Amino acid sequence: MRRMEFKMERSGLTQIGDRLSVTEGKLPTSYYYTIEHAIAMSGNYTVSERLKSREGVVVDIIETEKGFFVIMEFDE
């Protein structure tokens, strides 16, 4: 299992246990991921850290002073 963190701007867009799809975006030297339909966005990952799965499960939602963070698990 692989866990990834995504930044979410507003609460209530997803819940723990939801199975969600992600899309991959490409930058010149890295990749980033967005939870479908623009729910949250990941940080940047190098080519060797590239995600193989395109669907995962929300395992936690953390609220901090900087916003909400969605933790997803992927089968990898």
PyMOL Python script that loads the backbone (N, CA, C, O; Angstrom):
from pymol import cmd

cmd.read_pdbstr("""\
ATOM      1  N   MET A   1       0.835  -1.183   0.000  1.00  0.00           N
ATOM      2  CA  MET A   1       0.000   0.000   0.000  1.00  0.00           C
ATOM      3  C   MET A   1       0.879   1.246   0.000  1.00  0.00           C
ATOM      4  O   MET A   1       1.911   1.297   0.669  1.00  0.00           O
ATOM      5  N   ARG A   2       0.463   2.217  -0.740  1.00  0.00           N
ATOM      6  CA  ARG A   2       1.170   3.498  -0.791  1.00  0.00           C
ATOM      7  C   ARG A   2       0.217   4.599  -0.342  1.00  0.00           C
ATOM      8  O   ARG A   2      -0.930   4.655  -0.784  1.00  0.00           O
ATOM      9  N   ARG A   3       0.695   5.468   0.532  1.00  0.00           N
ATOM     10  CA  ARG A   3      -0.112   6.593   1.013  1.00  0.00           C
ATOM     11  C   ARG A   3       0.396   7.891   0.404  1.00  0.00           C
ATOM     12  O   ARG A   3       1.601   8.110   0.279  1.00  0.00           O
ATOM     13  N   MET A   4      -0.555   8.749   0.025  1.00  0.00           N
ATOM     14  CA  MET A   4      -0.218  10.056  -0.527  1.00  0.00           C
ATOM     15  C   MET A   4      -1.101  11.105   0.123  1.00  0.00           C
ATOM     16  O   MET A   4      -2.230  10.829   0.530  1.00  0.00           O
ATOM     17  N   GLU A   5      -0.560  12.320   0.212  1.00  0.00           N
ATOM     18  CA  GLU A   5      -1.274  13.434   0.824  1.00  0.00           C
ATOM     19  C   GLU A   5      -1.695  14.427  -0.259  1.00  0.00           C
ATOM     20  O   GLU A   5      -0.925  14.740  -1.167  1.00  0.00           O
ATOM     21  N   PHE A   6      -2.919  14.911  -0.146  1.00  0.00           N
ATOM     22  CA  PHE A   6      -3.484  15.878  -1.080  1.00  0.00           C
ATOM     23  C   PHE A   6      -4.019  17.062  -0.290  1.00  0.00           C
ATOM     24  O   PHE A   6      -4.612  16.873   0.773  1.00  0.00           O
ATOM     25  N   LYS A   7      -3.824  18.268  -0.783  1.00  0.00           N
ATOM     26  CA  LYS A   7      -4.313  19.494  -0.135  1.00  0.00           C
ATOM     27  C   LYS A   7      -5.718  19.785  -0.643  1.00  0.00           C
ATOM     28  O   LYS A   7      -5.956  19.854  -1.849  1.00  0.00           O
ATOM     29  N   MET A   8      -6.654  19.956   0.307  1.00  0.00           N
ATOM     30  CA  MET A   8      -8.048  20.247  -0.023  1.00  0.00           C
ATOM     31  C   MET A   8      -8.394  21.603   0.585  1.00  0.00           C
ATOM     32  O   MET A   8      -8.108  21.839   1.759  1.00  0.00           O
ATOM     33  N   GLU A   9      -8.996  22.486  -0.183  1.00  0.00           N
ATOM     34  CA  GLU A   9      -9.269  23.853   0.264  1.00  0.00           C
ATOM     35  C   GLU A   9     -10.496  23.978   1.152  1.00  0.00           C
ATOM     36  O   GLU A   9     -10.528  24.840   2.031  1.00  0.00           O
ATOM     37  N   ARG A  10     -11.513  23.132   0.945  1.00  0.00           N
ATOM     38  CA  ARG A  10     -12.754  23.224   1.724  1.00  0.00           C
ATOM     39  C   ARG A  10     -13.110  21.877   2.314  1.00  0.00           C
ATOM     40  O   ARG A  10     -12.787  20.838   1.738  1.00  0.00           O
ATOM     41  N   SER A  11     -13.769  21.886   3.449  1.00  0.00           N
ATOM     42  CA  SER A  11     -14.199  20.626   4.068  1.00  0.00           C
ATOM     43  C   SER A  11     -15.454  20.100   3.382  1.00  0.00           C
ATOM     44  O   SER A  11     -16.148  20.833   2.678  1.00  0.00           O
ATOM     45  N   GLY A  12     -15.727  18.832   3.598  1.00  0.00           N
ATOM     46  CA  GLY A  12     -16.956  18.234   3.106  1.00  0.00           C
ATOM     47  C   GLY A  12     -16.950  17.785   1.660  1.00  0.00           C
ATOM     48  O   GLY A  12     -17.988  17.353   1.158  1.00  0.00           O
ATOM     49  N   LEU A  13     -15.830  17.869   0.972  1.00  0.00           N
ATOM     50  CA  LEU A  13     -15.779  17.466  -0.435  1.00  0.00           C
ATOM     51  C   LEU A  13     -15.637  15.957  -0.601  1.00  0.00           C
ATOM     52  O   LEU A  13     -15.969  15.410  -1.653  1.00  0.00           O
ATOM     53  N   THR A  14     -15.146  15.288   0.436  1.00  0.00           N
ATOM     54  CA  THR A  14     -15.005  13.836   0.419  1.00  0.00           C
ATOM     55  C   THR A  14     -15.062  13.336   1.859  1.00  0.00           C
ATOM     56  O   THR A  14     -14.972  14.125   2.800  1.00  0.00           O
ATOM     57  N   GLN A  15     -15.209  12.024   2.027  1.00  0.00           N
ATOM     58  CA  GLN A  15     -15.289  11.420   3.356  1.00  0.00           C
ATOM     59  C   GLN A  15     -14.357  10.222   3.436  1.00  0.00           C
ATOM     60  O   GLN A  15     -13.981   9.644   2.416  1.00  0.00           O
ATOM     61  N   ILE A  16     -13.989   9.859   4.651  1.00  0.00           N
ATOM     62  CA  ILE A  16     -13.166   8.665   4.862  1.00  0.00           C
ATOM     63  C   ILE A  16     -13.918   7.453   4.324  1.00  0.00           C
ATOM     64  O   ILE A  16     -15.111   7.283   4.579  1.00  0.00           O
ATOM     65  N   GLY A  17     -13.206   6.616   3.580  1.00  0.00           N
ATOM     66  CA  GLY A  17     -13.788   5.423   2.987  1.00  0.00           C
ATOM     67  C   GLY A  17     -14.186   5.586   1.531  1.00  0.00           C
ATOM     68  O   GLY A  17     -14.448   4.593   0.851  1.00  0.00           O
ATOM     69  N   ASP A  18     -14.236   6.819   1.036  1.00  0.00           N
ATOM     70  CA  ASP A  18     -14.579   7.045  -0.370  1.00  0.00           C
ATOM     71  C   ASP A  18     -13.496   6.482  -1.285  1.00  0.00           C
ATOM     72  O   ASP A  18     -12.306   6.641  -1.016  1.00  0.00           O
ATOM     73  N   ARG A  19     -13.911   5.824  -2.365  1.00  0.00           N
ATOM     74  CA  ARG A  19     -12.990   5.349  -3.399  1.00  0.00           C
ATOM     75  C   ARG A  19     -13.021   6.385  -4.503  1.00  0.00           C
ATOM     76  O   ARG A  19     -14.066   6.620  -5.110  1.00  0.00           O
ATOM     77  N   LEU A  20     -11.862   7.014  -4.771  1.00  0.00           N
ATOM     78  CA  LEU A  20     -11.789   8.120  -5.713  1.00  0.00           C
ATOM     79  C   LEU A  20     -10.727   7.888  -6.775  1.00  0.00           C
ATOM     80  O   LEU A  20      -9.761   7.155  -6.557  1.00  0.00           O
ATOM     81  N   SER A  21     -10.916   8.515  -7.916  1.00  0.00           N
ATOM     82  CA  SER A  21      -9.948   8.462  -9.010  1.00  0.00           C
ATOM     83  C   SER A  21      -9.061   9.692  -8.965  1.00  0.00           C
ATOM     84  O   SER A  21      -9.468  10.749  -8.485  1.00  0.00           O
ATOM     85  N   VAL A  22      -7.840   9.544  -9.471  1.00  0.00           N
ATOM     86  CA  VAL A  22      -6.921  10.670  -9.576  1.00  0.00           C
ATOM     87  C   VAL A  22      -6.436  10.784 -11.025  1.00  0.00           C
ATOM     88  O   VAL A  22      -6.340   9.787 -11.741  1.00  0.00           O
ATOM     89  N   THR A  23      -6.136  12.012 -11.437  1.00  0.00           N
ATOM     90  CA  THR A  23      -5.551  12.237 -12.751  1.00  0.00           C
ATOM     91  C   THR A  23      -4.127  12.734 -12.558  1.00  0.00           C
ATOM     92  O   THR A  23      -3.804  13.362 -11.549  1.00  0.00           O
ATOM     93  N   GLU A  24      -3.288  12.446 -13.529  1.00  0.00           N
ATOM     94  CA  GLU A  24      -1.880  12.817 -13.458  1.00  0.00           C
ATOM     95  C   GLU A  24      -1.623  14.035 -14.335  1.00  0.00           C
ATOM     96  O   GLU A  24      -2.073  14.101 -15.478  1.00  0.00           O
ATOM     97  N   GLY A  25      -0.894  14.994 -13.783  1.00  0.00           N
ATOM     98  CA  GLY A  25      -0.450  16.155 -14.539  1.00  0.00           C
ATOM     99  C   GLY A  25       1.061  16.116 -14.667  1.00  0.00           C
ATOM    100  O   GLY A  25       1.741  15.597 -13.783  1.00  0.00           O
ATOM    101  N   LYS A  26       1.598  16.657 -15.753  1.00  0.00           N
ATOM    102  CA  LYS A  26       3.041  16.604 -15.984  1.00  0.00           C
ATOM    103  C   LYS A  26       3.621  18.006 -16.025  1.00  0.00           C
ATOM    104  O   LYS A  26       3.116  18.895 -16.710  1.00  0.00           O
ATOM    105  N   LEU A  27       4.690  18.172 -15.276  1.00  0.00           N
ATOM    106  CA  LEU A  27       5.507  19.380 -15.327  1.00  0.00           C
ATOM    107  C   LEU A  27       6.801  19.017 -16.041  1.00  0.00           C
ATOM    108  O   LEU A  27       7.018  17.838 -16.318  1.00  0.00           O
ATOM    109  N   PRO A  28       7.665  19.967 -16.349  1.00  0.00           N
ATOM    110  CA  PRO A  28       8.896  19.626 -17.072  1.00  0.00           C
ATOM    111  C   PRO A  28       9.752  18.544 -16.402  1.00  0.00           C
ATOM    112  O   PRO A  28      10.338  17.713 -17.096  1.00  0.00           O
ATOM    113  N   THR A  29       9.831  18.541 -15.079  1.00  0.00           N
ATOM    114  CA  THR A  29      10.693  17.547 -14.412  1.00  0.00           C
ATOM    115  C   THR A  29       9.981  16.751 -13.333  1.00  0.00           C
ATOM    116  O   THR A  29      10.634  16.024 -12.584  1.00  0.00           O
ATOM    117  N   SER A  30       8.664  16.863 -13.228  1.00  0.00           N
ATOM    118  CA  SER A  30       7.940  16.136 -12.186  1.00  0.00           C
ATOM    119  C   SER A  30       6.477  15.916 -12.575  1.00  0.00           C
ATOM    120  O   SER A  30       6.015  16.365 -13.624  1.00  0.00           O
ATOM    121  N   TYR A  31       5.766  15.209 -11.690  1.00  0.00           N
ATOM    122  CA  TYR A  31       4.355  14.903 -11.887  1.00  0.00           C
ATOM    123  C   TYR A  31       3.576  15.347 -10.658  1.00  0.00           C
ATOM    124  O   TYR A  31       4.128  15.416  -9.560  1.00  0.00           O
ATOM    125  N   TYR A  32       2.288  15.650 -10.842  1.00  0.00           N
ATOM    126  CA  TYR A  32       1.407  15.960  -9.722  1.00  0.00           C
ATOM    127  C   TYR A  32       0.073  15.270  -9.979  1.00  0.00           C
ATOM    128  O   TYR A  32      -0.217  14.879 -11.109  1.00  0.00           O
ATOM    129  N   TYR A  33      -0.736  15.120  -8.941  1.00  0.00           N
ATOM    130  CA  TYR A  33      -1.990  14.377  -9.047  1.00  0.00           C
ATOM    131  C   TYR A  33      -3.142  15.192  -8.481  1.00  0.00           C
ATOM    132  O   TYR A  33      -2.991  15.909  -7.492  1.00  0.00           O
ATOM    133  N   THR A  34      -4.291  15.070  -9.124  1.00  0.00           N
ATOM    134  CA  THR A  34      -5.499  15.770  -8.712  1.00  0.00           C
ATOM    135  C   THR A  34      -6.596  14.746  -8.483  1.00  0.00           C
ATOM    136  O   THR A  34      -6.853  13.903  -9.342  1.00  0.00           O
ATOM    137  N   ILE A  35      -7.251  14.815  -7.318  1.00  0.00           N
ATOM    138  CA  ILE A  35      -8.396  13.942  -7.061  1.00  0.00           C
ATOM    139  C   ILE A  35      -9.542  14.444  -7.932  1.00  0.00           C
ATOM    140  O   ILE A  35      -9.869  15.630  -7.926  1.00  0.00           O
ATOM    141  N   GLU A  36     -10.154  13.512  -8.689  1.00  0.00           N
ATOM    142  CA  GLU A  36     -11.267  13.859  -9.583  1.00  0.00           C
ATOM    143  C   GLU A  36     -12.378  14.500  -8.786  1.00  0.00           C
ATOM    144  O   GLU A  36     -12.593  14.076  -7.650  1.00  0.00           O
ATOM    145  N   HIS A  37     -12.946  15.276  -9.176  1.00  0.00           N
ATOM    146  CA  HIS A  37     -13.233  16.450  -9.930  1.00  0.00           C
ATOM    147  C   HIS A  37     -12.740  17.666  -9.180  1.00  0.00           C
ATOM    148  O   HIS A  37     -13.521  18.434  -8.618  1.00  0.00           O
ATOM    149  N   ALA A  38     -11.436  17.824  -9.183  1.00  0.00           N
ATOM    150  CA  ALA A  38     -10.749  18.967  -8.566  1.00  0.00           C
ATOM    151  C   ALA A  38     -11.047  19.097  -7.073  1.00  0.00           C
ATOM    152  O   ALA A  38     -11.222  20.203  -6.563  1.00  0.00           O
ATOM    153  N   ILE A  39     -11.103  17.956  -6.374  1.00  0.00           N
ATOM    154  CA  ILE A  39     -11.339  17.971  -4.928  1.00  0.00           C
ATOM    155  C   ILE A  39     -10.089  18.417  -4.194  1.00  0.00           C
ATOM    156  O   ILE A  39     -10.164  19.248  -3.289  1.00  0.00           O
ATOM    157  N   ALA A  40      -8.931  17.871  -4.577  1.00  0.00           N
ATOM    158  CA  ALA A  40      -7.671  18.178  -3.895  1.00  0.00           C
ATOM    159  C   ALA A  40      -6.507  17.900  -4.830  1.00  0.00           C
ATOM    160  O   ALA A  40      -6.653  17.193  -5.827  1.00  0.00           O
ATOM    161  N   MET A  41      -5.333  18.472  -4.496  1.00  0.00           N
ATOM    162  CA  MET A  41      -4.150  18.323  -5.341  1.00  0.00           C
ATOM    163  C   MET A  41      -2.953  17.892  -4.500  1.00  0.00           C
ATOM    164  O   MET A  41      -2.803  18.300  -3.348  1.00  0.00           O
ATOM    165  N   SER A  42      -2.115  17.067  -5.094  1.00  0.00           N
ATOM    166  CA  SER A  42      -0.906  16.593  -4.419  1.00  0.00           C
ATOM    167  C   SER A  42       0.236  17.580  -4.606  1.00  0.00           C
ATOM    168  O   SER A  42       0.114  18.572  -5.325  1.00  0.00           O
ATOM    169  N   GLY A  43       1.342  17.288  -3.944  1.00  0.00           N
ATOM    170  CA  GLY A  43       2.585  17.994  -4.211  1.00  0.00           C
ATOM    171  C   GLY A  43       3.197  17.423  -5.477  1.00  0.00           C
ATOM    172  O   GLY A  43       2.551  16.648  -6.182  1.00  0.00           O
ATOM    173  N   ASN A  44       4.422  17.794  -5.771  1.00  0.00           N
ATOM    174  CA  ASN A  44       5.111  17.306  -6.960  1.00  0.00           C
ATOM    175  C   ASN A  44       5.926  16.059  -6.627  1.00  0.00           C
ATOM    176  O   ASN A  44       6.492  15.942  -5.540  1.00  0.00           O
ATOM    177  N   TYR A  45       5.976  15.135  -7.576  1.00  0.00           N
ATOM    178  CA  TYR A  45       6.701  13.880  -7.415  1.00  0.00           C
ATOM    179  C   TYR A  45       7.655  13.691  -8.593  1.00  0.00           C
ATOM    180  O   TYR A  45       7.338  14.053  -9.726  1.00  0.00           O
ATOM    181  N   THR A  46       8.822  13.122  -8.312  1.00  0.00           N
ATOM    182  CA  THR A  46       9.800  12.856  -9.362  1.00  0.00           C
ATOM    183  C   THR A  46       9.343  11.665 -10.210  1.00  0.00           C
ATOM    184  O   THR A  46       8.376  10.983  -9.871  1.00  0.00           O
ATOM    185  N   VAL A  47      10.037  11.431 -11.293  1.00  0.00           N
ATOM    186  CA  VAL A  47       9.703  10.322 -12.189  1.00  0.00           C
ATOM    187  C   VAL A  47       9.744   8.987 -11.443  1.00  0.00           C
ATOM    188  O   VAL A  47       8.878   8.139 -11.658  1.00  0.00           O
ATOM    189  N   SER A  48      10.727   8.787 -10.577  1.00  0.00           N
ATOM    190  CA  SER A  48      10.836   7.520  -9.844  1.00  0.00           C
ATOM    191  C   SER A  48       9.732   7.349  -8.795  1.00  0.00           C
ATOM    192  O   SER A  48       9.488   6.230  -8.345  1.00  0.00           O
ATOM    193  N   GLU A  49       9.062   8.432  -8.399  1.00  0.00           N
ATOM    194  CA  GLU A  49       7.976   8.381  -7.417  1.00  0.00           C
ATOM    195  C   GLU A  49       6.598   8.369  -8.083  1.00  0.00           C
ATOM    196  O   GLU A  49       5.578   8.452  -7.399  1.00  0.00           O
ATOM    197  N   ARG A  50       6.566   8.269  -9.379  1.00  0.00           N
ATOM    198  CA  ARG A  50       5.325   8.349 -10.147  1.00  0.00           C
ATOM    199  C   ARG A  50       4.310   7.291  -9.689  1.00  0.00           C
ATOM    200  O   ARG A  50       4.669   6.139  -9.443  1.00  0.00           O
ATOM    201  N   LEU A  51       3.062   7.692  -9.581  1.00  0.00           N
ATOM    202  CA  LEU A  51       1.973   6.825  -9.133  1.00  0.00           C
ATOM    203  C   LEU A  51       1.548   5.893 -10.259  1.00  0.00           C
ATOM    204  O   LEU A  51       1.347   6.333 -11.391  1.00  0.00           O
ATOM    205  N   LYS A  52       1.411   4.602  -9.951  1.00  0.00           N
ATOM    206  CA  LYS A  52       1.000   3.624 -10.958  1.00  0.00           C
ATOM    207  C   LYS A  52      -0.512   3.428 -10.974  1.00  0.00           C
ATOM    208  O   LYS A  52      -1.101   3.212 -12.033  1.00  0.00           O
ATOM    209  N   SER A  53      -1.139   3.503  -9.804  1.00  0.00           N
ATOM    210  CA  SER A  53      -2.594   3.340  -9.686  1.00  0.00           C
ATOM    211  C   SER A  53      -3.298   4.650 -10.018  1.00  0.00           C
ATOM    212  O   SER A  53      -2.712   5.725  -9.887  1.00  0.00           O
ATOM    213  N   ARG A  54      -4.527   4.561 -10.438  1.00  0.00           N
ATOM    214  CA  ARG A  54      -5.319   5.763 -10.700  1.00  0.00           C
ATOM    215  C   ARG A  54      -6.575   5.808  -9.840  1.00  0.00           C
ATOM    216  O   ARG A  54      -7.448   6.651 -10.048  1.00  0.00           O
ATOM    217  N   GLU A  55      -6.663   4.889  -8.863  1.00  0.00           N
ATOM    218  CA  GLU A  55      -7.806   4.867  -7.960  1.00  0.00           C
ATOM    219  C   GLU A  55      -7.329   4.478  -6.572  1.00  0.00           C
ATOM    220  O   GLU A  55      -6.508   3.574  -6.416  1.00  0.00           O
ATOM    221  N   GLY A  56      -7.856   5.176  -5.555  1.00  0.00           N
ATOM    222  CA  GLY A  56      -7.463   4.904  -4.186  1.00  0.00           C
ATOM    223  C   GLY A  56      -8.611   5.150  -3.230  1.00  0.00           C
ATOM    224  O   GLY A  56      -9.705   5.545  -3.632  1.00  0.00           O
ATOM    225  N   VAL A  57      -8.339   4.907  -1.937  1.00  0.00           N
ATOM    226  CA  VAL A  57      -9.339   5.046  -0.887  1.00  0.00           C
ATOM    227  C   VAL A  57      -8.882   6.120   0.092  1.00  0.00           C
ATOM    228  O   VAL A  57      -7.717   6.160   0.487  1.00  0.00           O
ATOM    229  N   VAL A  58      -9.813   6.993   0.479  1.00  0.00           N
ATOM    230  CA  VAL A  58      -9.522   8.019   1.482  1.00  0.00           C
ATOM    231  C   VAL A  58      -9.450   7.339   2.845  1.00  0.00           C
ATOM    232  O   VAL A  58     -10.421   6.720   3.282  1.00  0.00           O
ATOM    233  N   VAL A  59      -8.293   7.451   3.526  1.00  0.00           N
ATOM    234  CA  VAL A  59      -8.124   6.822   4.833  1.00  0.00           C
ATOM    235  C   VAL A  59      -8.128   7.832   5.983  1.00  0.00           C
ATOM    236  O   VAL A  59      -8.323   7.451   7.137  1.00  0.00           O
ATOM    237  N   ASP A  60      -7.914   9.111   5.679  1.00  0.00           N
ATOM    238  CA  ASP A  60      -7.917  10.123   6.728  1.00  0.00           C
ATOM    239  C   ASP A  60      -8.086  11.510   6.111  1.00  0.00           C
ATOM    240  O   ASP A  60      -7.682  11.756   4.975  1.00  0.00           O
ATOM    241  N   ILE A  61      -8.689  12.404   6.882  1.00  0.00           N
ATOM    242  CA  ILE A  61      -8.786  13.814   6.509  1.00  0.00           C
ATOM    243  C   ILE A  61      -8.324  14.608   7.722  1.00  0.00           C
ATOM    244  O   ILE A  61      -8.910  14.514   8.800  1.00  0.00           O
ATOM    245  N   ILE A  62      -7.271  15.389   7.534  1.00  0.00           N
ATOM    246  CA  ILE A  62      -6.652  16.122   8.635  1.00  0.00           C
ATOM    247  C   ILE A  62      -6.912  17.614   8.444  1.00  0.00           C
ATOM    248  O   ILE A  62      -6.675  18.165   7.369  1.00  0.00           O
ATOM    249  N   GLU A  63      -7.403  18.260   9.505  1.00  0.00           N
ATOM    250  CA  GLU A  63      -7.621  19.705   9.462  1.00  0.00           C
ATOM    251  C   GLU A  63      -6.498  20.390  10.229  1.00  0.00           C
ATOM    252  O   GLU A  63      -6.258  20.084  11.397  1.00  0.00           O
ATOM    253  N   THR A  64      -5.809  21.321   9.564  1.00  0.00           N
ATOM    254  CA  THR A  64      -4.754  22.103  10.201  1.00  0.00           C
ATOM    255  C   THR A  64      -5.049  23.574   9.972  1.00  0.00           C
ATOM    256  O   THR A  64      -6.017  23.924   9.297  1.00  0.00           O
ATOM    257  N   GLU A  65      -4.216  24.432  10.532  1.00  0.00           N
ATOM    258  CA  GLU A  65      -4.387  25.860  10.301  1.00  0.00           C
ATOM    259  C   GLU A  65      -4.120  26.249   8.856  1.00  0.00           C
ATOM    260  O   GLU A  65      -4.538  27.320   8.414  1.00  0.00           O
ATOM    261  N   LYS A  66      -3.419  25.380   8.108  1.00  0.00           N
ATOM    262  CA  LYS A  66      -3.134  25.649   6.692  1.00  0.00           C
ATOM    263  C   LYS A  66      -4.198  25.103   5.759  1.00  0.00           C
ATOM    264  O   LYS A  66      -4.136  25.341   4.553  1.00  0.00           O
ATOM    265  N   GLY A  67      -5.162  24.384   6.283  1.00  0.00           N
ATOM    266  CA  GLY A  67      -6.232  23.835   5.458  1.00  0.00           C
ATOM    267  C   GLY A  67      -6.487  22.376   5.768  1.00  0.00           C
ATOM    268  O   GLY A  67      -6.147  21.887   6.845  1.00  0.00           O
ATOM    269  N   PHE A  68      -7.083  21.692   4.821  1.00  0.00           N
ATOM    270  CA  PHE A  68      -7.449  20.291   4.975  1.00  0.00           C
ATOM    271  C   PHE A  68      -6.522  19.426   4.120  1.00  0.00           C
ATOM    272  O   PHE A  68      -6.162  19.800   3.004  1.00  0.00           O
ATOM    273  N   PHE A  69      -6.147  18.286   4.649  1.00  0.00           N
ATOM    274  CA  PHE A  69      -5.273  17.357   3.926  1.00  0.00           C
ATOM    275  C   PHE A  69      -5.955  15.995   3.869  1.00  0.00           C
ATOM    276  O   PHE A  69      -6.353  15.443   4.894  1.00  0.00           O
ATOM    277  N   VAL A  70      -6.082  15.467   2.663  1.00  0.00           N
ATOM    278  CA  VAL A  70      -6.687  14.167   2.427  1.00  0.00           C
ATOM    279  C   VAL A  70      -5.563  13.150   2.276  1.00  0.00           C
ATOM    280  O   VAL A  70      -4.662  13.332   1.457  1.00  0.00           O
ATOM    281  N   ILE A  71      -5.615  12.092   3.055  1.00  0.00           N
ATOM    282  CA  ILE A  71      -4.649  10.992   2.942  1.00  0.00           C
ATOM    283  C   ILE A  71      -5.338   9.850   2.214  1.00  0.00           C
ATOM    284  O   ILE A  71      -6.379   9.353   2.645  1.00  0.00           O
ATOM    285  N   MET A  72      -4.732   9.441   1.092  1.00  0.00           N
ATOM    286  CA  MET A  72      -5.289   8.329   0.310  1.00  0.00           C
ATOM    287  C   MET A  72      -4.316   7.166   0.265  1.00  0.00           C
ATOM    288  O   MET A  72      -3.101   7.355   0.306  1.00  0.00           O
ATOM    289  N   GLU A  73      -4.863   5.957   0.180  1.00  0.00           N
ATOM    290  CA  GLU A  73      -4.086   4.737   0.036  1.00  0.00           C
ATOM    291  C   GLU A  73      -4.319   4.160  -1.343  1.00  0.00           C
ATOM    292  O   GLU A  73      -5.451   4.088  -1.821  1.00  0.00           O
ATOM    293  N   PHE A  74      -3.227   3.748  -1.979  1.00  0.00           N
ATOM    294  CA  PHE A  74      -3.270   3.151  -3.314  1.00  0.00           C
ATOM    295  C   PHE A  74      -2.644   1.759  -3.262  1.00  0.00           C
ATOM    296  O   PHE A  74      -1.699   1.532  -2.506  1.00  0.00           O
ATOM    297  N   ASP A  75      -3.163   0.830  -4.057  1.00  0.00           N
ATOM    298  CA  ASP A  75      -2.592  -0.516  -4.145  1.00  0.00           C
ATOM    299  C   ASP A  75      -1.376  -0.496  -5.033  1.00  0.00           C
ATOM    300  O   ASP A  75      -1.489  -0.550  -6.257  1.00  0.00           O
ATOM    301  N   GLU A  76      -0.204  -0.416  -4.416  1.00  0.00           N
ATOM    302  CA  GLU A  76       1.067  -0.445  -5.144  1.00  0.00           C
ATOM    303  C   GLU A  76       2.081  -1.188  -4.337  1.00  0.00           C
ATOM    304  O   GLU A  76       3.226  -1.332  -4.766  1.00  0.00           O
TER     305      GLU A  76
END
""", "prot")
cmd.dss("prot")
cmd.show_as("cartoon", "prot")
cmd.util.cbc("prot")
cmd.orient("prot")
